[in-house]
Amino acid sequence: MTARRWKFWGWGYEDTRLSQAEERQLMALYAARFSAESFERLPIPEIADIPLHAPRLAVPAKLATVCSTGAYDRLAHTYGKSFPDSVRVFDKDFAHAPDIVAYPGSEDEVVAILDWATGAKAAVIPFGGGSSVVGGVEPAVGGAFAGTISLDLKGLDRVLEIDQTSRAARFQAGILGPALEAALKPEALTLRHFPQSFEFSTLGGWIATRSGGHFATLYTHIDDFVESLRTVTPSGVLESRRLPGSGAGPSPDRLMIGSEGALGVITEAWLRLQDRPCHRAAASIAFADIYQGAEAVRAVGQAGLYPSNLRLLDATEATITGAGDGRRALMVLAFESADHPVETWMARALEICKDHHGVFDEAAAESSEAHLSGAAGAWRTAFIRMPYHRELLTAIAIVNDSFETAITWDRFRDFHDRVKAATEAAIEEATGQPGIVTCRFTHVYPDGPAPYFTLHGLGRHGALLDQWRHIKTQAADAVIAGGGTITHHHAVGRDHMPWYRRQRPKLFGDALAAAKAKLDPAGILNPGVLVPAPES
């Protein structure tokens, strides 16, 4: 049997597409929004029609069985899943395709590949599921290297050990989300970390990018679940001690969490687990606008209730996802527990919402299946299907992208208005007509929310990258000027480097460069990410 392949040009498997009904719905939505009678639609690119440069590296005989120069492998490891990635895919621009794709099946093979690359002066880009939306896996490394190697880690996919007593488990870093959860299910355990990319991303990728997951409060990032790490660097192996907590100096784990493959290759991790939840309650609450909703979210977030889901969608976002009619903002609220019923927590959260003029169906809120139906269910379905939209929207020249940040509550309203206005103005400047900018909260902390902005504009084939770049620059400038972070959970990659360097203290940047020089003396690991790439 032939194994299902992932698309090199879009999201998911090659045999999984948007349905005709979904395509008609999206086309109608954007035709109405932009008063467009029709769209020029580019065809899905075919491998045979894409020019690829010849590999510049020769694979050593001892690594021949784990390396590939095949066209599909190189194409599938050129880009992540961002809007500019998608544009270049449909333009058949694979100028930065890796010369070699390596598929190690053991840590020893990772070591051997790094040794070879160091001697050959080849850049190595660690690759998990390739779901980066910030240019984190593209082999665009400048001219200082003899070639590029994409290091695909999905062959390191085993569950190595489960500790029921401590409720923890040791995994190899290349394991995909569904396989990780399937291995824990017989033990009645779960990691309970579900980023939107869950099906097509790896544990190592989550750790390397500081992934944000399912929980909107309390356990928001993969950081919260890492107990210890094992990382291979060109200078040797770095393994931290497995502990529930420690005050022994700066954490070696924290150095690697968020390192984006620039400091080392994460090969194993011990993770803190949870019992599988069996008690649930969910509700959808409507508010007059995002500001009224934000006040309710803040009150719930500061009440110590820690709901598993506490999302806020502005009225337009709720409409686009089919969860609202465009007149009111929507809160999606949920609680879950493996230990106790959660109705008391839900009741208190709904009291708070009512105090802030929230409106909801009290009967529906009592149902444990509410998250699967009604407005919350519509939003949940749209959220899961969103990654598939890009392959259609790019093809019809819709500039569609998102960016996420975080800001303290005292600055939220002004920050939201300034960032939204700057993005709207940039869309009109770039495309010649007004666009759409929506906002939702993905995560909530007692001291502030993580706003997630989505933008839509009617672009033009041949100009999409320039249009996107103008919008991205103006939006990111507004985020940094307003005091927000350039990324809350999408990572830095190459796309965010200009603003990341403005956000971080200069002395910290120098210290990070010094750490890289020690761990990766030849500078071969993901050049240009976190630390500037060496010049030619």
N, C-alpha and C positions, 0 to 999 in steps of 0.2 A: 504494500500500500504506500502511496505517496503522502508524506507528511504535509499538513496544512502549512503554508508559508504566510508570514506576515507581509503586508503590503510594503513596498519600498516607497510608495507614493501617497500613502494615507494611513488611516488608523485601523488597527486590527488585522484580521486575516483577509487574504485575497478574495475569499468567497463570501465576505460579509460586507454588504453595502447598505446605504439608505434604501428603504423601500420606495416604490413609486409614489405611494401616498405621502411619505415624508418629503420626498423631493417636490411634489406638487405643492405641499403646504409651505415649504420654505420659499419656493419660487414666488408663490402668491403673496406671502408676507413681505418679501423685499420689493416685489413689483409695486405693491400698494404703498409701502413706506417711501419709495423713491420715485413714484409715478413713472415707472419704467414699463414700456410696452413689451419689450423683449430683452434678452440677454445674449451676448456672444459667449458661447460655452466652449472652452477648450477640451479636447479629448484627453482621456487618461493616457499618460505616456507609456510607451512600450519599450522594453529593454533594448530591443534591436535598433531602435531609433535614437538611442542616447550615445553620444560620443564619450569615450573614456580614454584618458591618457594611459600609456603603458606603465606597468609597475616599475618603479625606480629602485626597488630593493630585490635582492635575491634571498630566498628563504633557505636557511641552513638545512642540511639533510636531516639532522636530528629533530627538527621542528616541522618537517614537511607534512606530517600527518595531521597536524593541528592548525595549519595555515591554509588560506585560500586566496586566490587572485581572481576568482570567478566574478563575472559581471554582476549577478544578483547580489552576492555577498557585499561587494564594494558599494553598490548603489544603496543597499539597505542600511549601510553604516556611514553614509555621508551626512545625513541630516537627522535632526530631531523632528518635532511635530509642531513647530511654531508657524505663524503666518508667513514670515519671510522664507522659512524652509519650504513651505508648500508652494509658494510662488516660484521659487527656483526649480523645484521638482517639475512643475507644469511647464516651465520654460526649458526643460531638459538641460539645465545648467548644473553639471556635476564636476566642476573644475577642481574641487577640493576632495574628490573621492579618495579614500585611503588606498595606499598601494597594496597593503596586505590586510586581511582580516584574520586574526588569530583566535582560536577557540580552545583555550586551555581546559583540561579536565581535572587538573590538580594544582595545588599550590606550587609544587615543584616546577610545573610547566610555566606558571606565572613568573617564577624566579628566572627560569631559563630565557623566557621572552624578554624580560627586562634587561638581563645581562647582554643578550644579543643586540637589543635596541641601543643600549648605551655604547657598545663598541661600534655599531654601525651609524651612530649619530642619527637615529630615527626617532621621531616623536611618537609617543604612545598615548592613545586616547582611550581610557577605560570606558566600557560600554555595557550597560545593563539591559534595559528594555528599549532604550533610545527614545523615551517619551519627553525629553527635555524640550521646553518651549522658550529657552533663552540662549540658544546657540552653545549648549554645554558639551555636545558630542561631535560637532563638526570639526574635521581635521584641517581647519584654517589656522596654520601655525607660523606663517611667515616663511622667509627664505633661509633660515639658519639650519635647516635639517635636510638630510639626504633623502628623506621619505617619511611616510606616516604609516602607523600600524593601529588599527582599531582592535582593541582587546576586549572581545566579547566574553563575558564571564558567566553566561547562562549554563555552562557545563559544570560549574561548581554549585550544584543545586540540591545537596543532600541535607536531611535533618540528622545531625550528628549525635544529639543527646537531649533527653527531656528530664528535667528535675521536677517531679511532682511536688516534692516537699517545699521547695523554695518557689515553686510556680514560675519556672524559667526554662528556656530551651536554647540549645546551641545549633545554629544553622550555618551552612555555607552561604556566602553572600549573593550567589547568582540565582537563588531560588525565586521563582515568581510568586506573586501574591496568592493566587488561587491554590498553588501547590503547598505553600506554607500553611494556609488555613486548613486545607484538607488533611495534612499530617497531624494537626492538633485536634481535629474534631473528635477522633476516637478517644482522646484523653479528656474530653469535655473542657478543653482549654481554647483560648483564642488570643491572638495578638491584639485584635480589634483596632487595626490601623488600616483604614480604607481610603487612600487618596483616590481622586477621580481616575487616575491611571492604573489602579489596582491590578486589573487583569493583565496588563502588558508592561509591568515594571517589576524591578527586582528589589530585594531587601537591601543589597549593597547600594543600589541607586537611591533608595529612600534615605539611607544614612548619609551618603555622600552629599546629598542635596538638602538635608534637613527638611525632609518631606512633611507636609501637613496632612493629617488624616481625617478620619470620620468625626472624631470628637470635636465639638465646637467650643468646649470649655474644658479646663483641667488638663486632660491628656490631648494636647493639640498637635504636638510634633513627635517625630520618631525619637527625638532626644529623650523623651520621657520613658521610653521603653528599653533603651540600650543599657545593658548591665556591664558589658566589656566588649572589647574589639580586638581583632587580630588583623594587622595590616602589613602588606609586603611593600617595601620601598626599595629603590635602587641601592640604598645604603645598608639594608638589612630588614629583619622582621621586627615589628613593634607590636607587642601584645600586652594589654593592660590586665591587671588583676581583677578577678571577678568579685565584686562587692556590692552590697545594697546601697552603700553610700560611703564617701570618704572625704576627709578634709585635708588630705596630704597633698598640698600644693595645687597648682593648676592641673586640670584633668587631662591626661593623654587622650582619653576618648573624645573630649570636646575639641581637641585639635583636629581630629579626623572627621568628626561629625560636621558636615558642611564643607569639607575640603574639596569636593567636586573633582576628585581624581587628580588633583594637582600636587598632592603631597605623598600619596601612596595608593595602593590598590587594596581595598578592604576585601578580605577573603572569608572571614568568619565573624560571627557576632553571637554573644549570649544576650537574650532578650527577656525582659520581664513580661509575663503573661497574665491573663485574667481568666476567671471562670466564664463560661459562655452564658450570656444573659438569657433569662427566661421570663422576666417581668418587664413589660413595656407599656408606655402610654404616650400618645402623641396628639397634637392639636395644631390648628392653623388659626392665627389671630390677625384680623385686619385693622389697619390704622389709617388715619387721615392722610399721612404722608410719612416720608422716611425719618423726619425729625421727631415726630411724635413716637414713631416706632423705636427710634434709637433711645429715647428716654426710657421706654419700657425695657428694652434690651439691657440698658445699663443697670436698671434696678434689679432685674432678674440676675444679671451677671455679678452683682455685688451682694446678693442675698445668701451666698454660700450654698446654693441649691445644685449647682454644677450639672445642668442638663446635658445630655449627650448631643443634642442638636439644639442650636439657638441661632437660626439664620434669619436675616432680615432682607427682604427683597423690595426695592423701590417699585412704584406702580408700573413703570414701563417694563422692568425686568420680569415682574410677575405676569404681565401680558404676553411678552415674547415667549415665555416658557409654558404658557397655557394655564398658569396657576391663578390668574386674575383677569379683571376686565379693564384695567388701566385707570381705575378711579381711586384705588387705595393701595397702600403698601401692605406687605404680607410678612408676618413672622411665622416661621416653621419651627415648632417647639417639640422636643421629645425627651423622654427619660427612659432609662433602662437599667436593670440590675440583675445580677445573678443570685443575690442574697435575699432581697426583700421586695414586697410590692411597692410601686412608686406613685400610687395615686395621691398620697399626701403631698409629695413634692410637686406633682402636677397641679394639684388644687391651689397650693400657695403661689405657684408661678402664674396661674390664671387670675388669681386675686390681684397680683401686681399688675398684670396686663389690663385688667378691668379698671384699676385705679388710674391707669394712663390712657383711658378711653379706648381700649382695644375691644373689638367686637368679634365674637366667635360662637360657633354652634356647640352649646354645652353638651348635648347628647353625643355628638361626634367625638368630642374631646375625651369622653369616657372609654372609647373603644381602643383596644390595644392594636388594632389594625388600621388606625387612622392615618398612619404614615404611608399606607399603600393606596389610599383612596382620597377623593376630594382634591383640594388645592395642593396639599402637601404631596399627595401621590403624583399629581401632574408635574409638579416641580421636580420630584425625585426621578421620574421617568425622563424628563427633558435633560436633567443633569447627566444621567448615564449616557444618553445618546449624543450629547453635545460634541464630543471629539469627532464623531462621524460627519458632522456638518461641514467641517473645513474643506473636505475634498470636493464638495459641491460649490461652496461659496467662493473658494479661490478660482475655480473653473469658470465662474460667471462674473469674476472681477468685483466681488464684494470685499472691501477691506474690513476684516472682522478679526479683532484681537482683544486680549484682556490683559490687565495688569493688576497686581494686588499689593497692598501696603498695610501699614498699621500706624495708628495715631492715638494719642491720649484723648480721653473723653472731653476735656476742657477745650480742645482745639478741633474737635470733629466737624462741627457745622461749618465753620469758616474754611477748613481744609477741604471738605467735600465740595463746597460751592466753587472754590478756586480751581481745584483739579478738574472738576467736571466742565467748568466754563473754558478752561485752557484747552481741554481735549476737544470740546465742541468747536471752538474757534479754529483749532488746527485741522480738523476734518474739513471744515468749509474752505480753509485756505488751500488745502491739498487737493480737494476734489471739485471745488467750485460750487458745492451745494451743501446745505445742512445735513448733518448725520445724526446718529443716535448714540447717546452715552448713558448706560445704566449703571446702577450700583447695588451691590448686595454685601452683607456681612457673611464671611465664611467662618470666622472664629471670633470669640469674644473673651476678653480678659477683664478682671475687675477694674483695671485702669484704662481700658480702651478697646476699640474694635479693630478688626482687620477688614477694611473695605476692599472690595473686589470690583473693579470697573471693567465693563465690557463696551467696546466701541464698534459701530457699524457705519460704513460709508460706501457710497457708490463710486468705485474706482474705475480704472481704465487699464486694460491689458497693455503691457509695454511700459507702464508708468507705476505699477503697483508698489514696487520696492521703494521708489522715491517718495511716493505718497505715504506709505507706511512709516518710513524713516522720519519724515517731517512730523507726523502725528506722534510717534513714539518719543521723539526728542522733546516736543513741547509738553507732553504729558509727564514725562519723567522729570523734566526741569521743574514743573509745578509741584510734583511730589517732594522732591528734595528741598525746594524753596519753602514749602509748607511745613517742613520738619518731619515728614514721614520717612519710612524706610523704602528703599528701592525695590525690596522684595520681602514678602512675609513668608512664602513657602515655595516659590518657583525657582529659587537659587539665583546665582549671579550670572554664570555662563560668560559668553563673550558679549552678548547684547547689553548687559547691565554694567559692564566694567567701567565706563566713563563716570557713571553716577555712584557706583560703589566706591570708587576712589575718592569721590567728593564726600561721601557719607562717613567713611571710616577715618579715624585719626591718622595723620601721616606717619607718626611714629609706629603705630600698629602695623601699617602697611610695610614699613621697613623691617619690623620684626618678623612679619609673615614671610617676606622675601628671604630673610636670613634662615628661617626654619626650612624653607624650600631648598635653599642652597646646601643645607646639611643633609636633608633627607633625599634629595634628588640633585646631586652635584652637577650632572650634565644637563639638567633642566628639560628632560625628555617628557615628563608627565603632563599631559594636557596643557601645553604651552599657551599662554594668553588668558588662562582662566585663573582668577584671584591674584596672580602675579603676572606682570607683563611678559610677553614672549621675548626671548633674546633677539637682538637685531642680527641681520644677515652679516 
